Amino acid sequence: MSGSLTPGDRKLLLAAAAGALLLITLSVTLSPDGGTTTESPTTYSAASGGAKAIYLLLLAARYPVTRWEQSPRDLPDDANATLILADPQAAPTIEERSALSRFLERGGRVIATGTSGALFLPEHRVGPDPIAGMTWKRMSSLSPSFITRAAPDITLAPQAYWDADVSALPLYGDADDATKVRVIKADVGRGEVIWWASATPLTNAGVREPGNLEFVLACIGDTHRPILWDEYFHGHHRSLAASLIDSPFKWAALQLALAAAAVLLTYSRRSGPIVVPAAESRLSPLEFVRTLGSLYQRAGAASVAVDIAYQRFRYRLTRRLGIASAASADELERAVRGRADFDDPAFGDLLRACESAREDPRLGAAAALTLTRSLYDYAVKLDLARAMGKERT
């Protein structure tokens, strides 16, 4: 076998190469510049909306902070820790919410931000406020606490609000609308929940605003309490398979798969077995029916088709009723009415119409089809179709 490529093989390889080049271009153009410049509040991001600055600051200040890249189901049992959920990008499952509830009941602390962060809390009364959240605003303290004492005013994007709730302590809110609370604190079991309207105070750009750093440190509290900064719901999973799925590796794998498919296709076209197409049998029953119908159509013998169907119907009907096969249409009608207990005025009209049509050389195809269909319908009603089916078998 010659090793040279055929013109068809060259076209397939060129098409596969063009597809791979297109995927590479799209992945470079549409994908973010890297994990360090994404605008989500993740500790891996150095962008203005990231949280790498506050994370490094906590490390430099010797806070026991670590990135938590596991499911909430794996939270420590002692619960003497603070979990930060900064605008998580995925919703929790029922099992994960139950694990967080147990974490709080045992004495854990959860700092959740935004509408998505409220979904992780045992109870939440959060409403979105996208128009107000388009710009940063100064928020004033509403209640005395160690947090508001450290930061009387903060700056954040009020993307959501917490409805008035007697079980939650309102910490910050709009000065002109006291019904919209932007930061709350609530006790859950032996633990506590702190919810912010957005993650602005801990972002790289927001932490520089007056009062925001003091506010973040006051929410974190004890410098000896472990801080678990959630990255699991930002797509950073500890398992190898999940990390590969969330990484650019999937695009490289897709390109390799396309190249492999192109190679296999070209090889199979050269080396695959030759399959002879199956020839349609000339003895097919459907072909016989088509041939016979075409013959009747060209000969204009619609009356012959009606005559065949009518004779067959009469034969079965007379055998069923036990009368002479030469009985007239009127005799058949009376016999059916008397012996088969079947009274249908249209039945006699059909018999007489078939008697006339079988001798009519000018009978049209549409009229013949109507008569044969009517005969079949009456054969079903008189239980003659089953006998005809047994005869064919």
Secondary structure, DSSP 8 states (H G I E B T S, - for coil): ---S--HHHHHHHHHHHHHHHHHHHHHHHHS-S-TTS-SSS-TT--STT--HHHHHHHHHTT--EEEE-S-GGG--SS--SEEEE-S-SS---HHHHHHHHHHHHTT-EEEEEHHHHHTTSSS--EEE-TTGGGS-EEEEE-S-SHHHHH-SEEEE---EEE---TTEEEEEE-SS-TT-EEEEEEEETTEEEEEES-SGGGSTTGGGSTTHHHHHHHHH--TTS-EEEE-GGGT--SSHHHHHHHSTHHHHHHHHHHHHHHHHHHHHHHHS---------TT-HHHHHHHHHHHHHHHT-HHHHHHHHHHHHHHHHHHHHT--TT--HHHHHHHHHHHS----HHHHHHHHHHHHHTT-TT--HHHHHHHHHHHHHHHHHTT-HHHHHHHH-
